[in-house]
Each structure stands twice: as structure tokens, then as C-alpha cells.
Amino acid sequence: MSDGRDGNLKQIICIKWGAKFGPDYVNRLHAMIARNITPPFRLFCFTDDGTGLHPDVAVRPLPDFAYEAPVNTRGKWPKSRLWGDLGDVTGVVLFLDLDVIVTGDLDPFFTFGDPDDTVLGRNPNTPLEKMGQTSVYRMRVGKLAPLQQIFAADPQGVADQYRYEQRFVTRNAPGGVKFWPRGWLAHFRFHCVPVFPLNYLREPRIPRGTRIVMFPGSLNPPDAIAGRWDEADPVRPPLAHLRALFTGDRREAPLKHLRHYVRPTSWVARLWHD
């Protein structure tokens, strides 16, 4: 069984449903992987619409999973489709969110730890809680199937208790979870954007040693390239953003408005292409 070691096929999976992310996200992800990995590798995209995907991307249907999606709780619960049977995709797989930026060598993600480990990133948003981040995680296909069964029995109840799917995985994965070495992953808002007031003076940077930059939340690569905190925000130079604090032309409370500014990020534009 392949586990991405000793020259075996490195398997990467992603999921695309609905209209939020177009095929360009998948194609750019494939290109970034290809530039930062030792072959052979294959990217499998589980999707309800494979139109426009690069011919080298292996398209697979969204796995069947009959449940009522939680409606009162945040969290990317549709990712739970990947916890069980994935058809002809077996063995060890590395999951990547569609909106990550690959900035370094991906090979160590396949050799770290034991092939049977479930490995997550650390969530910087909860420093006092050892909660995983599922933008980049590795698993053996099927190992998280028991979680799928628990969730399917009471989706809204599970979501109400854990709020985010990554907390549910962290606390309930069979055999527990391990975390990637510190520094491999960077959270764009937490680790790349300078703190106020330097966010008005300097563009975000890639921390030394980072292999993947994650974009949880509403600030995605196109927003970083344009220089806005959210796609609903106008693109404004620093002084115009500061003036909006006094004119009322803002969506958030004053302190958040001040902190939530990012200059256009040239390295995202340079790295995020197919």
C-alpha cells in the first residue's frame, strides 16, 4: 500500500463543492504542488463539478454521505465526506485546502511521523487549546470513518458541541492526532500580516521555514493580492483606509477596522499561478 515513501506515489486530495471556488483554484494548487514536490505525485479532486480542471488532476465524485448539514454552526463540515471510503483512493493521503499557498518543499509532509498517524496543523487562533487546523492534514484513508458515523447520527448536535470540524477531529480521531513541526505552516492573518500599525507600512511576509501558508476565514489569496481584508471591502491605500475610520465608511468597529488592513501582497501574486 502506497504511503508516499521510498519513491511511492505521493497522494494529495482536495475537495470542491458549490460555487465559492472555481476550477482555477484547483489548477493553481496542482501547479504549486508540482513545483514543490519530488514526483511521482497525484492530486485527486473530489467535486460535484469537474469542469475546467487541468487534465492531470484526477477528478473523483464527492463521496456519498447522507446527512443534514448543520445550519446553525460555523465550520467546514462538508469536509466530513472525506473521512470514510474514497473509492479507488486508498492508503495515506495529504489533504490541502484549495486556498493555500505552497511556499516550500512538500516532501517532508509524507515522511514525518508514522504512516498511520493522523497529523494536523496547530490552530493559532486557540493558543490555550491544543486544537488542530485542518487546512493541511494527513491521514490513512478510512481511519476517520468512526467520526463520520458519530457525526451522521446527529450532525447539528455534534456541530453545536464542537463548533468547528477541526475541533471534533482533534478530540476524537482514533489513536489521537499529532501536529506538524512548528514553522512548517503559517496562518496568513496571524503569521504573515504585520501587527498594527506596521500593517499600513509593510506588506505581509513569509516566515522563515514556512512550507505552506493557510488562509482560513474570509481573507483569501485574491484579497491578499488586491490588498483587502475581505472580498466585501473596497481596495484602498493606507491613508484612505484610515480616513474611513472617521467618515464612517467602514463595516467594522473602530479597533477591528484599524487592525484589519493589509497591503497588496506581491509574493502571493508571484506564487499563486498555474
N, C-alpha and C positions, 0 to 999 in steps of 0.2 A: 504493500500500500504506500502510495506516494506521501511523503511528508515535507517535501521541499528541501531535502538534504542530499548531500552526496551526488549532486547533479540531477536529482529527480525534478520533475515538473513543479514549479512554484505556482500554486493556485491562489488567485485573488478573486474575491467576489464583491459585487456591489448590488444595490437594489434601486430600482427607479419605478415609481408609480405616480400616476396623476400627471399634472402639467407643470409642477413647480420647477423641475429641472428638465431641460431639453436634452436631445442626443449629444449636443456639443459638450456637455459636462462629462458624459461617459467617454467620448472620444478624446477629450483633453486628459482625462485621468489615464486612459490607456497609453497615451503618448508620454506622459510624465513617468509612468511606471517603466516603460520601455527604455527611457533614458537613464534610469537609476537602478537597474536590476541586472543580474547576471542570468542570461537565458539558460534553459528554456523556462518560459512562464506562459500563463494564460489568464486572461481576465474574463470571468463569467458575469454577465449582467442579467439578473432576474428582474423581469419587467413585464408590464402589461402592454407595452408598445415598443417594439424594436426598430421602428422606422428611423432611418438616418444614422444608425450605428455603424462604426467602422467595420469592414469585413473581418478583421482579425479579432473582434470582440465576439465571444461565444454567447449567443443570446439564449436564455432559458426562460420559460414561463414562470410567473410568480407561483410559488408553491401553494397548493390548496391548504387553506386553514379557515374553517368555518367558525367565525366568532363575530360578535357585535363589537366594533371598535369603541373604545372609551370616548365619550363626548365631553366629559366634564373635567378632564385632566390633561395637562400638557405632557409631552413625551412622544418619542417616535415609536409608538407601539407597533405599527406595521412591520418594523424590523423583526418582530417575533416570528414572522413567516420563515425566517432563515434558521430557526433553532432546531428544526426537525429534519425530515427527509428532503434531500436536494436532488433526487433523481440520480443521474449518472455522475454527479459531482460528489466524490467521496474523499475520505482522508482528511488531511489538515488543510485549512483554508485561512487566508488572511482577509478580513473584511475591511474595506475602506469606504468612508462616506464619499459622495460624489463631489463635495465642495472642498476637499483637502488640497493642499499644495505640497507636492513632493519636492523636498529640498536637498535630499542626501541619499546615500546608499540604502536600499531596501533589503538587501540580502540578510542582515542580522535579524530581521523580524522572523525569518524562517529557522534560524539556528538557535535562537535564545530559548533557554529552558528545555523542557521535555516536550516531545510531540503531543502528549496527551494533556498538557497544560492548557487551561483557558486563560489567556493573557489579555489584559485591558490596559488602557492608559489611566493615569490618575486624574481625577477631576479637580482642577484648581479652584473651582467655584465653591467647594466644600472642604476647605483645608483641615477642619477639625473632624471630618468624617472620611474614612478610607473608602470613598466611593469611586468606582471605575468610570471611565469615559469610553463610550462605545463607537466613537468615530473611527478608531483603529483598534481592532481586536482580532485575536487568533483563536481558533477552536478546532477540535476534531468534529467533523460533520456528524450530527446526531447526538452529541454529548449533552446538548442543552434541551433535548426533546422533553425531559421531565418538566422543565419550566413551561414549555408550550402547553402541556396538559394542564398544569396548575392555572395558567392564565386563561385558557379556553373555558375552564369551568366557571370563572367569574371575572371577566375582563374588567368591568368597572370597579369591582371590589378590590382587585389587585392594583389597579391604577390609583385608586383612592388611597390605598395603604402605602404604596411606594412612590407615587407621583411620576417618577421617570423610569423608563425601562432599564436604564443602566444601573439604577439602584437595585432593582429587582434581580438583575443578573448578578451583580456583585454579591448580594447577600444569599443567593440561593443556588448558584452554579454548583453542580455535583463536583465534589472534591475541592471546592473553593476556587478562588481566582489568584493569579499572580499579576504583577504590574510590570510594564516596560521599564527599563532603566531610566532614571531621571535624565532629562535633557534630550531624549530621542524625539519627543513630541512637544510642540509648542502650541498653545492656545492663542490665536491671533490677538484677541482683545486683551488678554491678561499678560501675555509674554512678549508681544511684538510692539504694540502701540505704546509710545512713551506716556508716562503719567502726566497729569495736568500740572503745570501749564506747558510742559515740553511737547505735548501732543500738537500744539499750534506751531511749533518751531521746527520739529524734526519729523521726517516720515518714519513709519514703523521699520523695525529691523528684524533680521532673522537671528535669533540667539545662537551662539556658537554651539556646534554639535547637533543642531536640530536636523532631523531626517524628514519629518512631516509636520506641516503647520495645519492645524484644525480650525474650522470656522463654525463652531456651534452658535446657535442663535440666529439673529436676523441679518448680521453683517456677513455677507458672502463675498467671494473673490471679486465680482464685478463692482461691488460697493467699495472695496479696498482700492481698486484701480481708479475709480472715479473720485474717491475722497469723500465718502459719506458714511454715516453710521448705520443707516437703514435705507432700503430702496425707496421708502416714503419720504426721505429727507431730500431737500434740494442740495445740489453741489455748490458749495460756497467757499470762497477763500477765507482764511482765518479771521480777518477783521470783520467781514460780513457776518460770519457766524457769531462773533462776539456782540456785534450790534443787535442781532436778533434777540439777545437776552433782554434788551431794554425796549425794543419795539414790539415785543410780544409775538413776533413771527417765529414761533417755536412750538414743538409738540410736547416737550417735556418740562418738568420742574427745573428751576434755575440751575441747581447744582448738577443735575444729570445733563442738562444742556451743555454746561461748561466741560464736563468730562467726556461727553460723547461727541468728540470731534476727532477726525483722522485725516491726515494729509494724503493726497494721492500716493499710492504705493507702487513704485516703479518695478520692484522685483517680483511682485505678483503678476504684473503685466508681462514681464520677461519670461517667467517660468510657466505660466498658465496658458499653454497653447498646444495645438495638435500638430 
